[in-house]
Amino acid sequence: MELIKLNERIWYATPEEETDRPVLGYIKGDRYALAVDAGNSKIHVEKFYELLQLEDLKLPDYTAITHWHWDHTFGMHAINGMTIAGHKTNEKLKQVMHWKWTEEAMKERLKSGEDIAFCDECIKKEYSSREEIQVKTADIAFKEKLSLDLGGITCELIATEAPHSRDSVLIYVPELKVLFTGDADAEDYYENQGRYDKKLLKNYIEYLKTIDFNTCVIGHSPVETKASELAYLEEELAKL
């Protein structure tokens, strides 16, 4: 994992493929700092915080969650400050809090479709002892939109039904025209067998076109420009 400086206000930690650790973002205001996503474990969070401290960046006051999937939320119990999630994300996390982590329970969730094989395998790699898994809901939940004034910089949290997950939240920094999308642009592995839903993808593309951003920070992929992101999604839409 590396900490990359995008501009004078924004950094992001690179993803780690082995246990599906996503990008973690950091937005520095004059008064408050906001992180994007909480990672997949306490170890992931601690590694991120070590990188921040090496750059003399204070620990985040808030952490915004892009969607409910384990790799973006299982570190929530270990973050500094308060967590913020969309209402749909919080409702899903309430369900996941009741999941058991025995071998039998995990196999049952694979059979029922509640969980998927890839996540099951990565969870077992990330957690040598699954007793360490702690799932919690966010401290703050919102519907539709939430605007945060960090001091000198604004973050707009936007709930949207994206192709990857119906509870997706985009984090937009209008002053710098940067958009954090989490996994919103990816296929749906829970409800659509790893495929795109044509209507959801088309609606998502049209919505992205309305947002005035130049740079797109994606959950598990390299940073894209608006043009390259839209070109990729339009190409995927044309295949459907």
N, C-alpha and C positions, 0 to 999 in steps of 0.2 A: 504494500500500500504506500502510495506517495500523496503528499498534499500539493496540489497544483494551484497556483495563483492565477485566477482568471482576469481580475482587474483590481483596482484599489480597494474594492469592497467585498469581493467574492472569491472564495477558495472552494475547492472540492477534493475529497479524498478518493483515489481511484478504486475501482472494484477489485475483488479477489475471487477468481473463478472457482477455486477448489471447493469452498463451501458456500458459493453463490452470494458472497458479500457484495452488496450494491454500493454505488457511489453515495457518499455522504457529503452534503453541501454545508457551507458556512457563509453567512451574510453578516457583515460587520456594520452596525450602526454606531452613531456617536454615543448613544445611551445603552442600547441593547444589542445583543447578537442572537441571530436565529440560525439553528442547524436545520438541515433538511434530511429527514429520516433518522431512525434510531438504531439502524443496524440489526444484525441477527443474534447478538449475544453481548453480554457484559464485556467479554474480551475484545470484541470488535469496537465497542464504545471506548474502552480504555486506550486502545491503539490509536483511535482517531484523536482523542484528547491529548495524548502524548505529542502527536504531530502538531496540533494547535499550539501547545505550550512551547514547542521548539521555535515557533514563529512569533512568540510573545503575543498570541491571540488569547483573549480571555475565553473561558468556557461559556457555552451558549446559555442565554437566559431562557430561551424557548427552543423547542424542537418540533417542527411541523412534520406530520406523517403523510406520505403520499397515497398509501393504501394499506389494507390489512395484512397482506402476505407476510409470512414469518420473518423473511430476511430483512424486512423494513421495520419490524415492530418488536421482535423478541429482545431487543436491547433497551426497551423503553423504561424498564425498572431501574436501569443503571445510569440514566442520563442526568445531567446537571440542569436545574431549573424545571420548567413546566413543559408538558407535551400538549400539542394541539392537533386535533384530527377532525375530519369531517364526521357528521352525524352517522352516516352509513358505516364508516370505518369503525367507529366506537361500538355500534350495535353488533357488528361482526366479531369484534374483539371480546365482547361479553360472552359470545358463544365459545370462542376458542379458549377462554379462561377455564372452561369446564372440561376441556379435553384432558384425558389421561395419557401418560407417556410410556405406558408399559408396551412390551412387544405386541401383546394381543390387541390392545386398544389401537395401536398404530396400524396393524394389519386390517382391523375392522374398518378404519377410516379409508383405507385404500380400496377396500371392497365396495364401500358405500359411495365413494367418490367425494367424500368430504375433504380428503387430501389426495395428493398425487405423488407418484413414485419418485420423481426428481427431488421434490421437497423432502420427502421421507428420507431419502439417501443422504441429502446434504445436512439435515438436522442431526442424523446419527454421526456424521463426520465432525460437525461443529461442537456437539455435546458428547464428550466421553462419558459423562454421567447425565442422563436426561432428568435426573432429579433437580438439576440446576436451572431447568427451564422455568421462567417466571413470565406469565402473560398478564398484562394490565391494560386498562383502558386509559384514554388520554385525560389529562386534567381539565382541558377545555375542548368542547365539541361545538361545531358550528354547522349551519346549513347554508348552502349556496355560496356565500362569499364572506371573507373576513379580511379586513385591512389592518396592517400593523405598521405603526410609525416607529422605526428603530432609532430615529434621530439622524437626520440628513439623508435617509434612505427609507423607502417604503416597500413593504412586501404585501402582495395581494394573494390570498389563498382562495383558490377557485375550485369548488366541487363540480365534477363533471362525470358523465357516464362515458368512459373511454373504452376502447376495444379490449384492453387487458383485464379491467375490473370495473364494475359499476360504481365503486366507491372512490374512484380516483380523485386526487387533489393536485392541482397544478400550483406552483409557487412562482409568481411573476414579480420581477423587480423592474417597474416601469422606467425609472430614472436611467437605468443602465441597459434596458431592453434585453434582459436575460430571463429565460423561462426554464424552471426545473420541472420536468415531466414525470419523474419516477419511471415506472414501467408502462405508462399509459399507452405508448405507441406499440406495445408488443401484442402478440396473439394471446388468446384466452385459453389457458391450460386447465382451468377448473370447470368451465361450463360449455366449452366448445372444442374439446379435444385438440388443443394447440393450434386452432385455426382462427382466422379473423371472421367476425360477423360483418357482412357487407354494409349493412345499414349503420352500424355503430362506427365502423371505420370511415365511411363517407361523412357522417355527421362530425366526427372528430377532426377530420381534415378541414372541413368548412369552418369549424370553430377556431382552429389554429390560425387560419387565414385572417381572422378578425383581431388577433392579438398582435400588437406592435412590438415584436421581438426580433433581435438579430442573432442571438446565441441560444442554443437549446442544450441543456445539461440533462443527460439521459441516465436512467438507473443502472444499466449494465454495459453501456456502450460509450464510444468516444463522443466528445462534444461535437455538435453539428451546428451549421448555420440554419436559419429558417428555410432558405431555399433548398438545401440538401435534405433536410428533414421532410419537407413537403414532397420533394421529388421521390424519396424512398417510399413514403406512404401512398402516393399516387400510383407508383409502380405496383405495390402490393394490392391496391384496390383493383387495378386493371387485370390482375390474375384471377379475381373472383367471378 
